[in-house]
Structure formats: C-alpha cells, structure tokens
C-alpha cells in the first residue's frame, strides 16, 4: 500500500486512527498492533482478528510518530493500545520542537 499525505488510516485490531503527515515515495506497510492499517472508508476495513501481544505498547492522542530515515510521519487522531509501526519496525514518538524564547 502507498499511503498519501492527508490520508486517514485506521487500525484493524483496536480503535487507533492516524493521519499521514509526510509520506515517502514507494510501497511500505503501516501497522498497528501487528496488523496492517487500512482506509476506514474502504470495504476491507473489517477487524482482522487478534493483535500481536509484542506490539501492544499503545499510542498517544495528538502525538506525531515519525521515521526520519524513511521520511514517514503520522499524527494520532484516536489513541489505542496498538503500537504504530512501519514495515514491522515501531515508529518512535517525534520530539517536540522547543518554542523560541520571548522577551
């Protein structure tokens, strides 16, 4: 699957949803809880069974998860128990940039 910028993706094992903020060229698989995330408006968006217990560390609402090497960034719009990953590698939480000091 090739996610595109602005696309909504939903988990098939829990209630997690994300919006793709940055997406590289090429095919890759975004997963949550070990199962591929899908377009919630698509016909194949039905739950896919049991999540992988090793990938159930959760996600945080309103936080960005990114893989800088790949160039992928997603924003969590609905948190869940599944770990967001790309091609089987968990995405780390993106660090917030500090605001400039105001005098």
Biopython code that builds the backbone (N, CA, C, O; Angstrom):
import numpy as np
from Bio.PDB.StructureBuilder import StructureBuilder

atoms = [
    (1, "UNK", "N", (0.841, -1.180, 0.000)),
    (1, "UNK", "CA", (0.000, 0.000, 0.000)),
    (1, "UNK", "C", (0.885, 1.241, 0.000)),
    (1, "UNK", "O", (1.957, 1.247, 0.606)),
    (2, "UNK", "N", (0.445, 2.262, -0.662)),
    (2, "UNK", "CA", (1.186, 3.516, -0.700)),
    (2, "UNK", "C", (0.334, 4.607, -0.064)),
    (2, "UNK", "O", (-0.465, 5.250, -0.744)),
    (3, "UNK", "N", (0.506, 4.822, 1.261)),
    (3, "UNK", "CA", (-0.237, 5.912, 1.904)),
    (3, "UNK", "C", (0.166, 7.259, 1.319)),
    (3, "UNK", "O", (1.313, 7.455, 0.917)),
    (4, "UNK", "N", (-0.788, 8.184, 1.274)),
    (4, "UNK", "CA", (-0.508, 9.519, 0.752)),
    (4, "UNK", "C", (-0.770, 10.553, 1.839)),
    (4, "UNK", "O", (-1.513, 10.300, 2.787)),
    (5, "UNK", "N", (-0.165, 11.696, 1.692)),
    (5, "UNK", "CA", (-0.313, 12.786, 2.655)),
    (5, "UNK", "C", (-1.789, 13.148, 2.787)),
    (5, "UNK", "O", (-2.489, 13.319, 1.789)),
    (6, "UNK", "N", (-2.253, 13.262, 4.027)),
    (6, "UNK", "CA", (-3.641, 13.610, 4.299)),
    (6, "UNK", "C", (-4.569, 12.419, 4.422)),
    (6, "UNK", "O", (-5.737, 12.584, 4.772)),
    (7, "UNK", "N", (-4.077, 11.225, 4.142)),
    (7, "UNK", "CA", (-4.916, 10.033, 4.196)),
    (7, "UNK", "C", (-5.153, 9.602, 5.637)),
    (7, "UNK", "O", (-4.238, 9.639, 6.459)),
    (8, "UNK", "N", (-6.376, 9.197, 5.941)),
    (8, "UNK", "CA", (-6.739, 8.664, 7.246)),
    (8, "UNK", "C", (-6.548, 7.157, 7.208)),
    (8, "UNK", "O", (-7.022, 6.488, 6.290)),
    (9, "UNK", "N", (-5.849, 6.622, 8.214)),
    (9, "UNK", "CA", (-5.650, 5.180, 8.324)),
    (9, "UNK", "C", (-6.215, 4.720, 9.659)),
    (9, "UNK", "O", (-6.064, 5.407, 10.669)),
    (10, "UNK", "N", (-6.859, 3.570, 9.668)),
    (10, "UNK", "CA", (-7.458, 3.026, 10.885)),
    (10, "UNK", "C", (-6.897, 1.638, 11.166)),
    (10, "UNK", "O", (-6.618, 0.864, 10.251)),
    (11, "UNK", "N", (-6.740, 1.343, 12.454)),
    (11, "UNK", "CA", (-6.280, 0.030, 12.876)),
    (11, "UNK", "C", (-7.394, -0.986, 12.682)),
    (11, "UNK", "O", (-8.575, -0.654, 12.781)),
    (12, "UNK", "N", (-7.008, -2.226, 12.404)),
    (12, "UNK", "CA", (-7.991, -3.302, 12.277)),
    (12, "UNK", "C", (-8.064, -4.149, 13.542)),
    (12, "UNK", "O", (-8.836, -5.107, 13.599)),
    (13, "UNK", "N", (-7.258, -3.804, 14.572)),
    (13, "UNK", "CA", (-7.268, -4.580, 15.818)),
    (13, "UNK", "C", (-7.679, -3.760, 17.036)),
    (13, "UNK", "O", (-7.967, -4.331, 18.087)),
    (14, "UNK", "N", (-7.710, -2.435, 16.917)),
    (14, "UNK", "CA", (-8.172, -1.578, 18.012)),
    (14, "UNK", "C", (-8.727, -0.287, 17.421)),
    (14, "UNK", "O", (-8.955, -0.216, 16.213)),
    (15, "UNK", "N", (-8.947, 0.725, 18.238)),
    (15, "UNK", "CA", (-9.575, 1.950, 17.764)),
    (15, "UNK", "C", (-8.639, 3.022, 17.262)),
    (15, "UNK", "O", (-9.083, 4.144, 17.021)),
    (16, "UNK", "N", (-7.359, 2.727, 17.093)),
    (16, "UNK", "CA", (-6.384, 3.726, 16.674)),
    (16, "UNK", "C", (-6.660, 4.231, 15.260)),
    (16, "UNK", "O", (-6.928, 3.450, 14.347)),
    (17, "UNK", "N", (-6.590, 5.565, 15.095)),
    (17, "UNK", "CA", (-6.623, 6.169, 13.763)),
    (17, "UNK", "C", (-5.517, 7.205, 13.677)),
    (17, "UNK", "O", (-5.196, 7.865, 14.665)),
    (18, "UNK", "N", (-4.936, 7.345, 12.491)),
    (18, "UNK", "CA", (-3.862, 8.309, 12.255)),
    (18, "UNK", "C", (-4.100, 9.012, 10.931)),
    (18, "UNK", "O", (-4.809, 8.509, 10.060)),
    (19, "UNK", "N", (-3.490, 10.188, 10.796)),
    (19, "UNK", "CA", (-3.460, 10.907, 9.527)),
    (19, "UNK", "C", (-2.008, 10.946, 9.076)),
    (19, "UNK", "O", (-1.118, 11.250, 9.870)),
    (20, "UNK", "N", (-1.766, 10.643, 7.814)),
    (20, "UNK", "CA", (-0.416, 10.676, 7.261)),
    (20, "UNK", "C", (-0.037, 12.139, 7.033)),
    (20, "UNK", "O", (-0.704, 12.849, 6.280)),
    (21, "UNK", "N", (1.051, 12.590, 7.694)),
    (21, "UNK", "CA", (1.520, 13.971, 7.581)),
    (21, "UNK", "C", (2.603, 14.081, 6.510)),
    (21, "UNK", "O", (2.600, 15.020, 5.713)),
    (22, "UNK", "N", (3.529, 13.121, 6.492)),
    (22, "UNK", "CA", (4.581, 13.045, 5.471)),
    (22, "UNK", "C", (4.625, 11.612, 4.984)),
    (22, "UNK", "O", (4.499, 10.676, 5.773)),
    (23, "UNK", "N", (4.803, 11.443, 3.689)),
    (23, "UNK", "CA", (4.878, 10.096, 3.128)),
    (23, "UNK", "C", (5.936, 10.055, 2.035)),
    (23, "UNK", "O", (5.941, 10.902, 1.142)),
    (24, "UNK", "N", (6.833, 9.074, 2.100)),
    (24, "UNK", "CA", (7.842, 8.935, 1.049)),
    (24, "UNK", "C", (7.251, 8.243, -0.175)),
    (24, "UNK", "O", (6.144, 7.708, -0.128)),
    (25, "UNK", "N", (8.002, 8.263, -1.264)),
    (25, "UNK", "CA", (7.612, 7.511, -2.450)),
    (25, "UNK", "C", (7.884, 6.035, -2.187)),
    (25, "UNK", "O", (8.772, 5.692, -1.405)),
    (26, "UNK", "N", (7.143, 5.188, -2.821)),
    (26, "UNK", "CA", (7.359, 3.753, -2.683)),
    (26, "UNK", "C", (6.324, 3.095, -1.796)),
    (26, "UNK", "O", (5.547, 3.753, -1.105)),
    (27, "UNK", "N", (6.339, 1.759, -1.840)),
    (27, "UNK", "CA", (5.401, 0.976, -1.041)),
    (27, "UNK", "C", (5.995, 0.648, 0.318)),
    (27, "UNK", "O", (7.178, 0.328, 0.433)),
    (28, "UNK", "N", (5.169, 0.730, 1.332)),
    (28, "UNK", "CA", (5.529, 0.330, 2.681)),
    (28, "UNK", "C", (4.235, 0.027, 3.414)),
    (28, "UNK", "O", (3.156, 0.432, 2.980)),
    (29, "UNK", "N", (4.344, -0.683, 4.523)),
    (29, "UNK", "CA", (3.155, -1.085, 5.266)),
    (29, "UNK", "C", (3.143, -0.428, 6.630)),
    (29, "UNK", "O", (4.068, -0.613, 7.421)),
    (30, "UNK", "N", (2.095, 0.344, 6.912)),
    (30, "UNK", "CA", (1.901, 0.936, 8.236)),
    (30, "UNK", "C", (1.011, -0.025, 9.008)),
    (30, "UNK", "O", (-0.072, -0.387, 8.548)),
    (31, "UNK", "N", (1.480, -0.440, 10.200)),
    (31, "UNK", "CA", (0.724, -1.383, 11.011)),
    (31, "UNK", "C", (0.415, -0.795, 12.374)),
    (31, "UNK", "O", (1.048, 0.166, 12.813)),
    (32, "UNK", "N", (-0.559, -1.384, 13.029)),
    (32, "UNK", "CA", (-0.899, -1.033, 14.405)),
    (32, "UNK", "C", (-1.247, -2.335, 15.112)),
    (32, "UNK", "O", (-2.168, -3.042, 14.704)),
    (33, "UNK", "N", (-0.520, -2.646, 16.159)),
    (33, "UNK", "CA", (-0.759, -3.900, 16.868)),
    (33, "UNK", "C", (-0.393, -5.123, 16.056)),
    (33, "UNK", "O", (-0.878, -6.220, 16.335)),
    (34, "UNK", "N", (0.456, -4.953, 15.053)),
    (34, "UNK", "CA", (0.907, -6.067, 14.228)),
    (34, "UNK", "C", (0.065, -6.331, 12.991)),
    (34, "UNK", "O", (0.404, -7.203, 12.191)),
    (35, "UNK", "N", (-1.040, -5.585, 12.817)),
    (35, "UNK", "CA", (-1.902, -5.766, 11.642)),
    (35, "UNK", "C", (-1.888, -4.495, 10.802)),
    (35, "UNK", "O", (-1.794, -3.391, 11.338)),
    (36, "UNK", "N", (-1.980, -4.652, 9.500)),
    (36, "UNK", "CA", (-1.935, -3.504, 8.587)),
    (36, "UNK", "C", (-3.084, -2.542, 8.861)),
    (36, "UNK", "O", (-4.215, -2.957, 9.114)),
    (37, "UNK", "N", (-2.770, -1.235, 8.804)),
    (37, "UNK", "CA", (-3.799, -0.208, 8.932)),
    (37, "UNK", "C", (-4.442, -0.025, 7.561)),
    (37, "UNK", "O", (-3.786, -0.181, 6.531)),
    (38, "UNK", "N", (-5.737, 0.308, 7.558)),
    (38, "UNK", "CA", (-6.488, 0.421, 6.310)),
    (38, "UNK", "C", (-7.237, 1.742, 6.262)),
    (38, "UNK", "O", (-7.401, 2.424, 7.274)),
    (39, "UNK", "N", (-7.686, 2.085, 5.069)),
    (39, "UNK", "CA", (-8.565, 3.238, 4.897)),
    (39, "UNK", "C", (-9.919, 2.857, 5.486)),
    (39, "UNK", "O", (-10.526, 1.890, 5.026)),
    (40, "UNK", "N", (-10.417, 3.590, 6.497)),
    (40, "UNK", "CA", (-11.670, 3.191, 7.143)),
    (40, "UNK", "C", (-12.887, 3.253, 6.222)),
    (40, "UNK", "O", (-13.920, 2.658, 6.526)),
    (41, "UNK", "N", (-12.777, 3.960, 5.109)),
    (41, "UNK", "CA", (-13.891, 4.048, 4.162)),
    (41, "UNK", "C", (-13.873, 2.908, 3.145)),
    (41, "UNK", "O", (-14.827, 2.728, 2.388)),
    (42, "UNK", "N", (-12.780, 2.140, 3.134)),
    (42, "UNK", "CA", (-12.660, 1.030, 2.186)),
    (42, "UNK", "C", (-13.500, -0.157, 2.649)),
    (42, "UNK", "O", (-13.848, -0.261, 3.825)),
    (43, "UNK", "N", (-13.819, -1.041, 1.722)),
    (43, "UNK", "CA", (-14.644, -2.205, 2.045)),
    (43, "UNK", "C", (-13.901, -3.248, 2.865)),
    (43, "UNK", "O", (-14.535, -4.069, 3.528)),
    (44, "UNK", "N", (-12.545, -3.237, 2.835)),
    (44, "UNK", "CA", (-11.767, -4.233, 3.576)),
    (44, "UNK", "C", (-11.356, -3.735, 4.961)),
    (44, "UNK", "O", (-10.353, -4.203, 5.499)),
    (45, "UNK", "N", (-12.091, -2.811, 5.545)),
    (45, "UNK", "CA", (-11.734, -2.212, 6.827)),
    (45, "UNK", "C", (-12.267, -2.999, 8.023)),
    (45, "UNK", "O", (-12.248, -2.487, 9.143)),
    (46, "UNK", "N", (-12.733, -4.205, 7.819)),
    (46, "UNK", "CA", (-13.262, -5.023, 8.912)),
    (46, "UNK", "C", (-12.136, -5.462, 9.845)),
    (46, "UNK", "O", (-10.996, -5.598, 9.402)),
    (47, "UNK", "N", (-12.433, -5.688, 11.134)),
    (47, "UNK", "CA", (-11.410, -6.161, 12.075)),
    (47, "UNK", "C", (-10.742, -7.435, 11.573)),
    (47, "UNK", "O", (-11.391, -8.309, 10.998)),
    (48, "UNK", "N", (-9.426, -7.523, 11.802)),
    (48, "UNK", "CA", (-8.644, -8.627, 11.256)),
    (48, "UNK", "C", (-8.234, -9.646, 12.307)),
    (48, "UNK", "O", (-7.295, -10.407, 12.073)),
    (49, "UNK", "N", (-8.895, -9.690, 13.446)),
    (49, "UNK", "CA", (-8.573, -10.713, 14.431)),
    (49, "UNK", "C", (-7.763, -10.191, 15.598)),
    (49, "UNK", "O", (-7.906, -9.041, 16.015)),
    (50, "UNK", "N", (-6.913, -11.056, 16.115)),
    (50, "UNK", "CA", (-6.153, -10.767, 17.326)),
    (50, "UNK", "C", (-4.883, -9.969, 17.030)),
    (50, "UNK", "O", (-4.192, -10.237, 16.047)),
    (51, "UNK", "N", (-4.578, -8.985, 17.887)),
    (51, "UNK", "CA", (-3.333, -8.231, 17.726)),
    (51, "UNK", "C", (-2.130, -9.035, 18.201)),
    (51, "UNK", "O", (-2.277, -10.016, 18.930)),
    (52, "UNK", "N", (-0.947, -8.616, 17.786)),
    (52, "UNK", "CA", (0.307, -9.218, 18.229)),
    (52, "UNK", "C", (0.618, -8.674, 19.621)),
    (52, "UNK", "O", (0.812, -7.466, 19.759)),
    (53, "UNK", "N", (0.676, -9.521, 20.668)),
    (53, "UNK", "CA", (0.927, -9.032, 22.031)),
    (53, "UNK", "C", (2.253, -8.279, 22.171)),
    (53, "UNK", "O", (2.392, -7.437, 23.059)),
    (54, "UNK", "N", (3.223, -8.572, 21.307)),
    (54, "UNK", "CA", (4.516, -7.887, 21.368)),
    (54, "UNK", "C", (4.428, -6.459, 20.835)),
    (54, "UNK", "O", (5.344, -5.664, 21.046)),
    (55, "UNK", "N", (3.336, -6.128, 20.147)),
    (55, "UNK", "CA", (3.177, -4.788, 19.580)),
    (55, "UNK", "C", (1.949, -4.093, 20.159)),
    (55, "UNK", "O", (1.143, -3.521, 19.425)),
    (56, "UNK", "N", (1.818, -4.149, 21.470)),
    (56, "UNK", "CA", (0.677, -3.524, 22.135)),
    (56, "UNK", "C", (1.141, -2.530, 23.203)),
    (56, "UNK", "O", (0.682, -2.575, 24.344)),
    (57, "UNK", "N", (2.066, -1.625, 22.815)),
    (57, "UNK", "CA", (2.565, -0.609, 23.746)),
    (57, "UNK", "C", (1.723, 0.659, 23.722)),
    (57, "UNK", "O", (1.911, 1.532, 24.570)),
    (58, "UNK", "N", (0.813, 0.779, 22.785)),
    (58, "UNK", "CA", (-0.101, 1.914, 22.741)),
    (58, "UNK", "C", (0.431, 3.109, 21.968)),
    (58, "UNK", "O", (1.605, 3.177, 21.605)),
    (59, "UNK", "N", (-0.477, 4.048, 21.732)),
    (59, "UNK", "CA", (-0.147, 5.310, 21.064)),
    (59, "UNK", "C", (-0.821, 6.431, 21.838)),
    (59, "UNK", "O", (-1.773, 6.198, 22.583)),
    (60, "UNK", "N", (-0.320, 7.651, 21.657)),
    (60, "UNK", "CA", (-0.826, 8.797, 22.408)),
    (60, "UNK", "C", (-1.573, 9.750, 21.483)),
    (60, "UNK", "O", (-1.087, 10.102, 20.409)),
    (61, "UNK", "N", (-2.752, 10.160, 21.915)),
    (61, "UNK", "CA", (-3.592, 11.073, 21.156)),
    (61, "UNK", "C", (-2.875, 12.398, 20.911)),
    (61, "UNK", "O", (-2.297, 12.973, 21.834)),
    (62, "UNK", "N", (-2.910, 12.882, 19.672)),
    (62, "UNK", "CA", (-2.342, 14.179, 19.325)),
    (62, "UNK", "C", (-0.836, 14.190, 19.146)),
    (62, "UNK", "O", (-0.255, 15.246, 18.896)),
    (63, "UNK", "N", (-0.199, 13.049, 19.268)),
    (63, "UNK", "CA", (1.260, 12.967, 19.122)),
    (63, "UNK", "C", (1.618, 12.510, 17.719)),
    (63, "UNK", "O", (0.850, 11.826, 17.043)),
    (64, "UNK", "N", (2.807, 12.912, 17.308)),
    (64, "UNK", "CA", (3.325, 12.521, 15.994)),
    (64, "UNK", "C", (4.356, 11.415, 16.170)),
    (64, "UNK", "O", (5.183, 11.447, 17.082)),
    (65, "UNK", "N", (4.285, 10.451, 15.287)),
    (65, "UNK", "CA", (5.238, 9.352, 15.246)),
    (65, "UNK", "C", (5.914, 9.421, 13.887)),
    (65, "UNK", "O", (5.249, 9.584, 12.864)),
    (66, "UNK", "N", (7.257, 9.295, 13.877)),
    (66, "UNK", "CA", (7.975, 9.512, 12.622)),
    (66, "UNK", "C", (9.177, 8.590, 12.479)),
    (66, "UNK", "O", (9.798, 8.186, 13.462)),
    (67, "UNK", "N", (9.484, 8.273, 11.238)),
    (67, "UNK", "CA", (10.707, 7.582, 10.855)),
    (67, "UNK", "C", (11.438, 8.534, 9.921)),
    (67, "UNK", "O", (11.100, 8.640, 8.742)),
    (68, "UNK", "N", (12.450, 9.234, 10.456)),
    (68, "UNK", "CA", (13.150, 10.250, 9.674)),
    (68, "UNK", "C", (13.915, 9.657, 8.496)),
    (68, "UNK", "O", (14.007, 10.289, 7.444)),
    (69, "UNK", "N", (14.464, 8.455, 8.654)),
    (69, "UNK", "CA", (15.208, 7.829, 7.557)),
    (69, "UNK", "C", (14.289, 7.511, 6.383)),
    (69, "UNK", "O", (14.655, 7.716, 5.226)),
    (70, "UNK", "N", (13.106, 7.014, 6.682)),
    (70, "UNK", "CA", (12.139, 6.675, 5.638)),
    (70, "UNK", "C", (11.410, 7.910, 5.126)),
    (70, "UNK", "O", (11.024, 7.969, 3.959)),
    (71, "UNK", "N", (11.221, 8.897, 6.001)),
    (71, "UNK", "CA", (10.502, 10.110, 5.616)),
    (71, "UNK", "C", (9.010, 10.019, 5.869)),
    (71, "UNK", "O", (8.223, 10.712, 5.224)),
    (72, "UNK", "N", (8.616, 9.161, 6.812)),
    (72, "UNK", "CA", (7.201, 8.976, 7.137)),
    (72, "UNK", "C", (6.882, 9.639, 8.468)),
    (72, "UNK", "O", (7.648, 9.531, 9.425)),
    (73, "UNK", "N", (5.743, 10.328, 8.523)),
    (73, "UNK", "CA", (5.265, 10.926, 9.768)),
    (73, "UNK", "C", (3.748, 10.794, 9.814)),
    (73, "UNK", "O", (3.058, 11.083, 8.836)),
    (74, "UNK", "N", (3.233, 10.351, 10.972)),
    (74, "UNK", "CA", (1.786, 10.233, 11.159)),
    (74, "UNK", "C", (1.383, 10.956, 12.435)),
    (74, "UNK", "O", (2.170, 11.067, 13.375)),
    (75, "UNK", "N", (0.144, 11.447, 12.459)),
    (75, "UNK", "CA", (-0.433, 12.133, 13.612)),
    (75, "UNK", "C", (-1.578, 11.276, 14.132)),
    (75, "UNK", "O", (-2.488, 10.923, 13.382)),
    (76, "UNK", "N", (-1.531, 10.941, 15.425)),
    (76, "UNK", "CA", (-2.570, 10.104, 16.026)),
    (76, "UNK", "C", (-3.812, 10.950, 16.290)),
    (76, "UNK", "O", (-3.752, 11.933, 17.028)),
    (77, "UNK", "N", (-4.936, 10.566, 15.687)),
    (77, "UNK", "CA", (-6.195, 11.287, 15.884)),
    (77, "UNK", "C", (-7.126, 10.549, 16.839)),
    (77, "UNK", "O", (-8.073, 11.135, 17.364)),
    (78, "UNK", "N", (-6.860, 9.272, 17.062)),
    (78, "UNK", "CA", (-7.595, 8.496, 18.050)),
    (78, "UNK", "C", (-6.634, 7.451, 18.597)),
    (78, "UNK", "O", (-6.172, 6.575, 17.866)),
    (79, "UNK", "N", (-6.337, 7.551, 19.893)),
    (79, "UNK", "CA", (-5.354, 6.664, 20.513)),
    (79, "UNK", "C", (-5.923, 5.266, 20.713)),
    (79, "UNK", "O", (-7.136, 5.067, 20.779)),
    (80, "UNK", "N", (-5.016, 4.312, 20.805)),
    (80, "UNK", "CA", (-5.405, 2.928, 21.040)),
    (80, "UNK", "C", (-4.285, 2.176, 21.724)),
    (80, "UNK", "O", (-3.280, 2.766, 22.119)),
    (81, "UNK", "N", (-4.457, 0.880, 21.864)),
    (81, "UNK", "CA", (-3.488, 0.054, 22.573)),
    (81, "UNK", "C", (-2.387, -0.484, 21.676)),
    (81, "UNK", "O", (-1.360, -0.938, 22.179)),
    (82, "UNK", "N", (-2.569, -0.448, 20.366)),
    (82, "UNK", "CA", (-1.582, -0.997, 19.445)),
    (82, "UNK", "C", (-0.406, -0.066, 19.208)),
    (82, "UNK", "O", (-0.543, 1.155, 19.273)),
    (83, "UNK", "N", (0.752, -0.656, 18.931)),
    (83, "UNK", "CA", (1.955, 0.091, 18.586)),
    (83, "UNK", "C", (1.937, 0.384, 17.089)),
    (83, "UNK", "O", (1.702, -0.512, 16.278)),
    (84, "UNK", "N", (2.187, 1.647, 16.726)),
    (84, "UNK", "CA", (2.239, 2.031, 15.316)),
    (84, "UNK", "C", (3.629, 1.685, 14.792)),
    (84, "UNK", "O", (4.638, 2.048, 15.397)),
    (85, "UNK", "N", (3.672, 0.983, 13.668)),
    (85, "UNK", "CA", (4.944, 0.548, 13.096)),
    (85, "UNK", "C", (4.892, 0.682, 11.582)),
    (85, "UNK", "O", (3.821, 0.773, 10.981)),
    (86, "UNK", "N", (6.081, 0.691, 10.982)),
    (86, "UNK", "CA", (6.178, 0.690, 9.525)),
    (86, "UNK", "C", (7.125, -0.434, 9.132)),
    (86, "UNK", "O", (8.249, -0.519, 9.628)),
    (87, "UNK", "N", (6.658, -1.293, 8.235)),
    (87, "UNK", "CA", (7.423, -2.462, 7.794)),
    (87, "UNK", "C", (7.933, -3.284, 8.975)),
    (87, "UNK", "O", (9.035, -3.830, 8.920)),
    (88, "UNK", "N", (7.134, -3.374, 10.046)),
    (88, "UNK", "CA", (7.479, -4.182, 11.211)),
    (88, "UNK", "C", (8.322, -3.490, 12.260)),
    (88, "UNK", "O", (8.559, -4.067, 13.321)),
    (89, "UNK", "N", (8.788, -2.269, 12.007)),
    (89, "UNK", "CA", (9.612, -1.526, 12.959)),
    (89, "UNK", "C", (8.768, -0.451, 13.635)),
    (89, "UNK", "O", (8.206, 0.405, 12.953)),
    (90, "UNK", "N", (8.666, -0.482, 14.983)),
    (90, "UNK", "CA", (7.859, 0.531, 15.679)),
    (90, "UNK", "C", (8.336, 1.952, 15.383)),
    (90, "UNK", "O", (9.535, 2.225, 15.344)),
    (91, "UNK", "N", (7.375, 2.847, 15.176)),
    (91, "UNK", "CA", (7.700, 4.256, 14.940)),
    (91, "UNK", "C", (7.929, 4.946, 16.280)),
    (91, "UNK", "O", (7.108, 4.820, 17.189)),
    (92, "UNK", "N", (9.037, 5.674, 16.414)),
    (92, "UNK", "CA", (9.271, 6.409, 17.662)),
    (92, "UNK", "C", (8.430, 7.682, 17.720)),
    (92, "UNK", "O", (8.068, 8.256, 16.693)),
    (93, "UNK", "N", (8.133, 8.101, 18.932)),
    (93, "UNK", "CA", (7.426, 9.356, 19.164)),
    (93, "UNK", "C", (8.330, 10.494, 18.722)),
    (93, "UNK", "O", (9.504, 10.532, 19.092)),
    (94, "UNK", "N", (7.802, 11.418, 17.938)),
    (94, "UNK", "CA", (8.595, 12.540, 17.446)),
    (94, "UNK", "C", (8.766, 13.558, 18.564)),
    (94, "UNK", "O", (7.811, 13.885, 19.269)),
    (95, "UNK", "N", (9.988, 14.053, 18.721)),
    (95, "UNK", "CA", (10.273, 15.061, 19.740)),
    (95, "UNK", "C", (9.658, 16.389, 19.349)),
    (95, "UNK", "O", (9.688, 16.786, 18.184)),
    (96, "UNK", "N", (9.101, 17.071, 20.336)),
    (96, "UNK", "CA", (8.531, 18.398, 20.098)),
    (96, "UNK", "C", (9.658, 19.410, 19.957)),
    (96, "UNK", "O", (10.661, 19.336, 20.667)),
    (97, "UNK", "N", (9.488, 20.349, 19.044)),
    (97, "UNK", "CA", (10.486, 21.401, 18.874)),
    (97, "UNK", "C", (10.230, 22.477, 19.922)),
    (97, "UNK", "O", (9.087, 22.890, 20.118)),
    (98, "UNK", "N", (11.277, 22.932, 20.594)),
    (98, "UNK", "CA", (11.066, 23.986, 21.593)),
    (98, "UNK", "C", (10.697, 25.307, 20.921)),
    (98, "UNK", "O", (11.210, 25.647, 19.855)),
    (99, "UNK", "N", (9.809, 26.031, 21.560)),
    (99, "UNK", "CA", (9.427, 27.340, 21.051)),
    (99, "UNK", "C", (10.526, 28.347, 21.361)),
    (99, "UNK", "O", (11.232, 28.197, 22.358)),
    (100, "UNK", "N", (10.682, 29.365, 20.530)),
    (100, "UNK", "CA", (11.702, 30.375, 20.820)),
    (100, "UNK", "C", (11.310, 31.176, 22.066)),
    (100, "UNK", "O", (10.132, 31.395, 22.349)),
    (101, "UNK", "N", (12.317, 31.592, 22.778)),
    (101, "UNK", "CA", (12.073, 32.389, 23.985)),
    (101, "UNK", "C", (11.548, 33.768, 23.594)),
    (101, "UNK", "O", (12.028, 34.383, 22.641)),
    (102, "UNK", "N", (10.571, 34.233, 24.333)),
    (102, "UNK", "CA", (10.064, 35.583, 24.073)),
    (102, "UNK", "C", (10.527, 36.493, 25.201)),
    (102, "UNK", "O", (10.472, 36.133, 26.377)),
    (103, "UNK", "N", (10.972, 37.646, 24.825)),
    (103, "UNK", "CA", (11.492, 38.583, 25.831)),
    (103, "UNK", "C", (10.522, 39.685, 26.108)),
    (103, "UNK", "O", (10.799, 40.560, 26.928)),
]
sb = StructureBuilder()
sb.init_structure("model")
sb.init_model(0)
sb.init_chain("A")
sb.init_seg("    ")
for serial, (resi, resn, name, xyz) in enumerate(atoms, 1):
    if name == "N":
        sb.init_residue(resn, " ", resi, " ")
    sb.init_atom(name, np.array(xyz, "f"), 0.0, 1.0, " ", f" {name:<3s}", serial, name[0])
structure = sb.get_structure()
